[in-house]
């Protein structure tokens, strides 16, 4: 079964070290990842992220490769949504830093059960939607 | 799903208001058009029009309950995957904009 995921790539006019600091220092994480972030950034470290709209996620860090990669998984505290994994990959470019974010849905037993019931539609549909979301992004970018 | 059906899905989701309506119905469960219009800068009539487009695309179902019509996201994995991707993508767009503002400040 294909994975349901989104990716975003941004080029930032800042050094890899500055971006990495923003991704790992508790005080700086609260400036962008959520409105309030308490996260112990080391493998196995846990934390809570409160978004500006009040959504609360619990998180656990999976991988920490300084100035290269941060991977974690998180899930809404109230169980209102599925668990997903987040990968943040950093790459130094000539002008600054490229950040690639990938968030992937973790299929739960019930989700895969209902997906099996219409596996063909699902597989085909998701593949097409990934393409569709790229087109939607392109449309938005053109505005 | 035929090519026409997919065209309907994409044209329905090309509109940000409709993307928002699908996300909300998946997140919060069924709503009437009146409920949905309350939080949007548009008339109930306009919301119904958007919901019909989403209905034509197979993303939303209308159910009559007495005198009310309630709309719900179709409980297909497809609709759930769409809603999740729209929501997760929008959240990352906002986070990455804040990250940019943070790390590029003062440059």
Boltz contact constraints between the chains, C-beta under 6 A:
constraints:
  - contact:
      token1: [A, 4]
      token2: [B, 81]
      max_distance: 6.0
  - contact:
      token1: [A, 6]
      token2: [B, 85]
      max_distance: 6.0
  - contact:
      token1: [A, 6]
      token2: [B, 88]
      max_distance: 6.0
  - contact:
      token1: [A, 6]
      token2: [B, 89]
      max_distance: 6.0
  - contact:
      token1: [A, 8]
      token2: [B, 92]
      max_distance: 6.0
  - contact:
      token1: [A, 8]
      token2: [B, 96]
      max_distance: 6.0
  - contact:
      token1: [A, 10]
      token2: [B, 96]
      max_distance: 6.0
  - contact:
      token1: [A, 12]
      token2: [B, 100]
      max_distance: 6.0
  - contact:
      token1: [A, 12]
      token2: [B, 103]
      max_distance: 6.0
  - contact:
      token1: [A, 13]
      token2: [B, 104]
      max_distance: 6.0
  - contact:
      token1: [A, 13]
      token2: [B, 107]
      max_distance: 6.0
  - contact:
      token1: [A, 14]
      token2: [B, 103]
      max_distance: 6.0
  - contact:
      token1: [A, 14]
      token2: [B, 104]
      max_distance: 6.0
  - contact:
      token1: [A, 18]
      token2: [B, 103]
      max_distance: 6.0
  - contact:
      token1: [A, 19]
      token2: [B, 103]
      max_distance: 6.0
  - contact:
      token1: [A, 22]
      token2: [B, 102]
      max_distance: 6.0
  - contact:
      token1: [A, 22]
      token2: [B, 103]
      max_distance: 6.0
  - contact:
      token1: [A, 31]
      token2: [B, 102]
      max_distance: 6.0
  - contact:
      token1: [A, 32]
      token2: [B, 95]
      max_distance: 6.0
  - contact:
      token1: [A, 32]
      token2: [B, 98]
      max_distance: 6.0
  - contact:
      token1: [A, 32]
      token2: [B, 99]
      max_distance: 6.0
  - contact:
      token1: [A, 32]
      token2: [B, 102]
      max_distance: 6.0
  - contact:
      token1: [A, 33]
      token2: [B, 95]
      max_distance: 6.0
  - contact:
      token1: [A, 101]
      token2: [B, 92]
      max_distance: 6.0
  - contact:
      token1: [A, 103]
      token2: [B, 88]
      max_distance: 6.0
  - contact:
      token1: [A, 105]
      token2: [B, 84]
      max_distance: 6.0
  - contact:
      token1: [A, 114]
      token2: [B, 77]
      max_distance: 6.0
  - contact:
      token1: [A, 115]
      token2: [B, 77]
      max_distance: 6.0
  - contact:
      token1: [A, 122]
      token2: [B, 77]
      max_distance: 6.0
  - contact:
      token1: [A, 125]
      token2: [B, 78]
      max_distance: 6.0
  - contact:
      token1: [A, 126]
      token2: [B, 81]
      max_distance: 6.0
  - contact:
      token1: [A, 129]
      token2: [B, 82]
      max_distance: 6.0
  - contact:
      token1: [A, 132]
      token2: [B, 10]
      max_distance: 6.0
  - contact:
      token1: [A, 133]
      token2: [B, 85]
      max_distance: 6.0
